[in-house]
Every structure is written in C-alpha cells, then in structure tokens.
Amino acid sequence: MTITFVGHGYVGLVTAAIFADLGNKVWVIGHTAEKVENLKKGIIPIYEPGLEEVVRRNVKAKRLLFTLDYSPAIAESKIVFIAVGTPPLPSGEADLSVVFDVAEKVGKNLDDYTVVVVKSTVPIGTNYRVQELIEKVKPGEAHFDVASVPEFLREGQALSDTLHPDRNVIGTDTVEARDVLLELHKSIDGPKVLTNVRTAEMIKYAANAFLATKISFANAIAQLSEETGADGIKALEAVGLDKRIGRSFLSPGAGYGGSCFPKDVKAIIAIAKSHGYDFKLLKDAEEINKQAMERMVSKAVSILGGSVKGKMITVLGLSFKPDTDDMRDAPSVFVINKLIEKGAKIKTYDPIAMENAKKIMKDITFTKDAYDAVTDSELVIVMTEWNEFKELNLEKVKKLMKSLAILDGRNIYEPQKIKDLGFSYVGVGR
Ligand SMILES: NC(=O)c1ccc[n+]([C@@H]2O[C@H](COP(=O)([O-])OP(=O)(O)OC[C@H]3O[C@@H](n4cnc5c(N)ncnc54)[C@H](O)[C@@H]3O)[C@@H](O)[C@H]2O)c1
C-alpha cells in the first residue's frame, strides 16, 4: 500500500519507518529543507535507538521517500497520517494550528478515495474539524474519510512498541475506512480496538491522564513514607503486586515530564472545563508532580546545610527519561533553574540529551562524562536513570568530589551500599 506521513518527529518517523519496513511505499512530508535533505541520506533529526538503521535500510530500498511537497505523495496515497506536534497553548489547550494547516494542504491534494488519519494527540471532536476543513478545499471528485489512530509508543522503545503495541486503537465512522486501516495494520501485533472517531480520541487522553495520575499517586505515597518513616519503595512494590493495580508506573521519583504527560494532562483538564466539568483529580496529579520536582530542590538545599549559594552541584541526566534526547518538559530543567536561582553552580552530563539541552539551558557547565561532571562537586543529583549512571565507579567518584552527597531522584542506588562507601544518601520515598 502507498501511504503518507506528514511530520517526521518521534511519532511520524518511527511509524513511517516501520510501515516501510513491512513492505509499504511510504512518503514522509517534512517542512524544513535541511531536515528533508538529511533524511534522504538516512540522517535522522532525533535520537531513538535502532531507528537510523531502519530508516537507512528503507531509504536504500526506495520504500521510504522524503519530500517537502504534498504532490504527488498525497494523490498516490491510500492513507495519509497527520503526525505533527500539538503543544500546549498558555491556556493548557492543545495548539491545533499545525494540524489544521497540514489538513488543508492534504485536502487540496486528495485524489480518489483516501483515509486521512489524525495520529497526533488531539481533543475529542478534532477529526470532525479536520473533515470540515478538507471538505471545503478538496477537489470535487475526491472522496475521503477521517480516522483517529492515536499513538501509544514510548520514546526509547519506539520501534518495538510500534511493532508490538499493547493494542491498536482504530477509530473510524465508516466500514470502508476501518477496512483500509485493518489491512495496513494486519502485520502489527496486539488486539485491534475498533471504535468510532470520538472514542479513539478520548482513549489516548484517558490513557496518558491515568498513567500520569499513577505516577503522582506513587509520589504522594513516597512523600508520606518519608514523613512517617515507612519504606515507600517497598510499600509501592507490594501494592503493585496486586494484579488489579500492576507494578508499572508506581515508581516514585523526581516527577514526570516529556512531550506527552504534562501537555496531555493540561489538555484534558481544558477539554473537561469546556464541557463544564472540573477535573480536580488531574489538577491534583499536576500539583503533586510539581511538588515532586520542588522537593528535589528543597532536599538539595537541606543536604547542603540550608543554602546552595556558591556551591557546585552536579546533575546527572537531563532528558525526561533514559534512552531519549527529548528535553521537552524534563524535570531536570525545573530543578536546575530553581537551583541556579538560589545561587548554585551547576555542572551536568547526559549521554544523549546535551545538544538539545544546550538550546534551552544557559549558565550551566556541560561536561564530557559523568566523572568530569562530579569533579569538585558537593552534591550529585540523579535526574535520569541512564544505565551508565547505575554502573558508575563510585570509588572513583568519591575521589573526585569535594564533599560526598548523593540525591537520587530516580532511586537507582542501593542506599546502604552508598552509605558504606562514605556518602550521605537521600532518595525519594525511602
Ligand atoms: N513523542 C511521543 O512519545 C508521542 C507518543 C504518542 C503520541 N504523541 C503525539 O504525537 C504527536 C507528534 O508528537 P512527536 O513527539 O512526534 O512530535 P515532534 O515534535 O517530534 O514532531 C513533530 C513533527 O511535525 C513537523 N512539523 C511541524 N510543523 C509542521 C508543518 N507546518 N508542516 C509539516 N510538518 C510540520 C516537525 O518537523 C516534526 O517532524 C503529538 O500530538 C504528540 O502528543 C507523541
């Protein structure tokens, strides 16, 4: 089948590459010449393990084609995926301007029957606005359906998540669109949830809102454990053994971040508000998340004797989670900015995300490795659980630091082991 993706970010490029690998001809429409030229050579604009190899293989096989032009890609395609960003507006609502802009361009280039799929995360009802826009601009003879196929991949594991998702949600209002999408997804694992467009749009927000709430619940229990002397990690592990609850997303830490949870929680609160519903549960989840980040700052101040002014602090890890270079809404940014405000000097190291971090963070020192980062430091704060931090030679770290303190925002170390080495240790919930 010939299909098109508009957008080659974490979602568009991964999904396009996988569908090409499965034997489809896949056009990818970008909007900056430099990135499109690089992609044609197999140079990808994001970090995602294994992705570059799949892109290169399919570019070479001429199944994956990059272009700036909507013609002839759209006319040739049976399915067009819109996979552009939907960042938050100051009101918290999703900014749909790029989705609508792209929808118009797609509409103008339609030919024959096409399924236009919104893959971006969008508020309930957006597909119908896309449908109206396309109706206005499409050539007379073209006919089309809109569909919602939300994406659930996780950055860092995006390739395998795309091939083996927990479920495929296919939201359509016609049998024709449903059957075309089922045909495309026939080699993708996992149950197919067939539903209507509005419900598919809702599933995506509900899933992310639930996961964010689960993390905030874990952070609330962690905070209470710190106050009461309970071991929050042990408690949450035991809670997660209950099959009705499940272990994942119950790890307390320095707060959730990334390009999805913060913005999608804000967006569903805004959607609820516009329908007269005050989604207090999610407002609390947001508030607890902010507290988790603020507690990292107050713990740092307290470890350093009441003030961080003039003190050298090392932050290990910048990306919002390991195995990605994505810095969007990373908790490290909040924590570092607050520490700088209080007069701390920050040295940092991240295996992959430093290039992206440099674009948004000034006044901090980026270093070549973790050992360089800890040199002369009075406190190490772990903000991202990269494997290489778990495997640090702590005897070496001990020799390099000025004073020995670790604030473990992701609970990657065994407290007793760290204390036996002579460090003071503070984690989250323990
Ligand atoms: N990143 C994730 O883990 C993830 C997971 C599930 C769903 N989503 C959702 O998928 C959507 C895309 O997310 P992403 O992380 O891939 O975003 P991204 O920022 O990585 O990619 C967005 C893409 O849109 C392109 N773009 C921007 N303006 C354009 C325009 N005018 N014309 C054509 N292309 C344009 C950009 O060049 C980029 O390739 C969002 O709605 C997001 O919420 C993301």
The ligand as an ORCA input file, in Angstrom:
! r2SCAN-3c Opt
* xyz 0 1
  N       6.635     11.589     21.373
  C       5.876     10.641     21.876
  O       6.338      9.788     22.642
  C       4.425     10.557     21.499
  C       3.719      9.377     21.767
  C       2.380      9.306     21.419
  C       1.745     10.395     20.822
  N       2.447     11.535     20.594
  C       1.752     12.634     19.934
  O       2.104     12.627     18.563
  C       2.183     13.950     18.046
  C       3.563     14.193     17.475
  O       4.492     14.061     18.536
  P       6.052     13.977     18.278
  O       6.688     13.668     19.591
  O       6.310     13.100     17.116
  O       6.362     15.491     17.889
  P       7.696     16.060     17.227
  O       7.798     17.454     17.678
  O       8.824     15.121     17.475
  O       7.383     16.006     15.682
  C       6.516     16.899     15.066
  C       6.806     16.895     13.575
  O       5.936     17.824     12.954
  C       6.667     18.517     11.961
  N       6.019     19.780     11.635
  C       5.895     20.871     12.406
  N       5.244     21.836     11.736
  C       4.941     21.338     10.512
  C       4.273     21.826      9.384
  N       3.759     23.060      9.364
  N       4.160     21.028      8.316
  C       4.660     19.776      8.312
  N       5.286     19.248      9.369
  C       5.421     20.018     10.454
  C       8.035     18.695     12.591
  O       9.009     18.963     11.622
  C       8.225     17.330     13.223
  O       8.741     16.439     12.281
  C       1.821     14.864     19.194
  O       0.459     15.156     19.141
  C       2.123     14.020     20.423
  O       1.358     14.370     21.524
  C       3.777     11.632     20.900
*
